[in-house]
Amino acid sequence: MFAGIVAGGAPTSVQAATGPDDLYHIRFSSGSTGKPKGIAISHRGARAAILGNTWVMSSSGPVDRPRTLQVAPLVYAGGWSVLPTLLCGGTNVFMDRFDAEQMLDVIVGRGITWMFAVPTMLRRMSTLAGLAALRGSSLSCLMLAGEPAALPALEVVGEHTDALIQCWGQTEAPASTTLLSRTDMKQRELWASIGRPVPGVEFSVYTDGVVLDSPEPGVDGELVIRTPSVASTLLGSEDEHAERLLPDGWWRTSDLGHLDESGRIYIVGRASETIITGGTNIQPVEIERAFEKHAAVREAVVVGVPDAKWGETPAAYVHLSEPWESVGADLDAWLKNNLAGFKRPGHIFVSPDPIPRASGESKIARGDIKKIVQSWVADPSGVPANVTRVEK
């Protein structure tokens, strides 16, 4: 088939005139909301995204002719590491699906030096019996991005490689716009940070309708970004694009966070995910990280559900590595020691199975999870057999 396509091709390359603001591609994404939108990126934006990823990967793992493992879906963030590899004279090695054991074998056996992964892949990798083989591999840049990485998985994998880095970007503002370097990753207290802006990218905080010139360290607000890679429009959500694009090119990320004294950025939650209980705002990510610090917790997702007394209360869907009966009392005590009373979930659902995702190893679709958990709270008889509703 491929030979036939080549034989029927034009004898000369086709040249199409394009300008920097012409459309490069459209990627459809529903993010955490469940409402699909067409995210249009210009040639100018794509160039910035590709060069940003090239800088991150080449400065984090400087090697001649890198060999990059492509295992994350190319239609999303994974695809932004393909051209940086070619720009550096390297080779892309593709897997047709994600399998943790096979991925480790490929990393070690095929001389992989660079790769991109989402935290779910790191979680699966951390459970492998042969993980120690990673120490003898050629891996020099293991880029994590997507959702907040599970701390236990970072600890386990970090014992066997120094290649871990963390980045952050949005489909609406690709690709790696921040970097928590290999040096920073040696300090566990910095793991909650997404790092500092990469060259050509600016961050600030938007509060009370104003983008701050000099954000005060530690003070939360909505994070805003200024970069050429911001989407030129959101097809089907044009009103959202107009609302999020501010004067002077600033883009509202919808993420809440702050900067520290050294310019590192911390995300504490999303504006749309804020849980308001008794008039007090709670960010789910804080509760999720408290859960995930416990050795038996693989992953936790926290959402707000209606509550007759408080208006809204946190509810948790938790993936455990051990049966609830063996860890329940310990985990309950753990939460009491690590969370204020009003932040502890009023409903907890646990399962030995991974939390479902909309598509393979993609980020959690919080909108879908919220609907599921709310239905379980409203009607406990609908809780599936593989999920245990923890009585409070």
Beta strands, then each sheet from edge to edge (+ up, - down):
strand 1: 23-29
strand 2: 37-42
strand 3: 67-70
strand 4: 91-94
strand 5: 114-117
strand 6: 141-144
strand 7: 164-170
strand 8: 173-180
strand 9: 193-197
strand 10: 202-207
strand 11: 210-211
strand 12: 221-226
strand 13: 233-235
strand 14: 251-259
strand 15: 265-270
strand 16: 275-277
strand 17: 280-282
strand 18: 297-307
strand 19: 311-320
strand 20: 347-351
strand 21: 388-390
sheet 1: 1+ 2- 13+
sheet 2: 4+ 3+ 5+ 6+ 7+ 8- 9+ 15- 14+ 12- 10+ 11-
sheet 3: 16+ 17-
sheet 4: 18+ 19- 20- 21+
end
